[in-house]
Amino acid sequence: MSGSRFETRKASLIDEANCIGTAILRADTYPDSLKNTFKKDFAVYLSSRIAYFESDRNEEKINTSLRESAEISQTLWNRATQYSRDKDLFLPSNMMIPALNSMFDAATTANEAYNANVPEPIVYLLLFFSIIISFYIGYSSGFKKKIDRFYILGFCLLTSVVIYITLDLDRPRRGSINMQNEMFLFNDLKGNL
């Protein structure tokens, strides 16, 4: 479950970056003054999305970045819908509106994927079974009158690594396995504005 959630998070970040990139490219269909206004707003939007993913477990930063991205999303949407009423900007706006819609949907998907974790009872079950099996190995070793140190050491090492990797994959806001490679996509988009 942790591995599949990690892959889902990774795919959703790539999809969101692609959707944002598409919307940025569609801003080029507007006249220069409007295009530059859109691109400034996209830079702010990208900053708020990057802040969301890089805010670790700081709830205040998470909420602030979500609020900022919601505000700038509304600004982008209002601008595109307003320009769609102008017959000279009808075509660019009709290309921008679906791109913005996809971008907002991808952000929602990425937020949900980023917050999806393996249910706590499953983590507790994993720990519980590890303890039970450890007791069983110790108990059965007592009957053999011989302790196979390599077997026990291997089991302890394997159990520790499996639990560590499972928890590390499952918690993207902490640990050593993270989404830094996917975040380069967002930073590249921001750098190209």
Secondary structure, DSSP 8 states (H G I E B T S, - for coil): -HHHHHHHHHHHHHHHHHHHHHHHHHHTTS-HHHHHHHHHHHHHHHHHHHHHHT-TT-HHHHHHHHHHHHHHHHHHHHHHHHHHTSTTSHHHHHHHHHHHHHHHHHHHHHHHHHH----HHHHHHHHHHHHHHHHHHHHHHHHHT---HHHHHHHHHHHHHHHHHHHHHH-TTSSS---HHHHHHHHHHHHT-
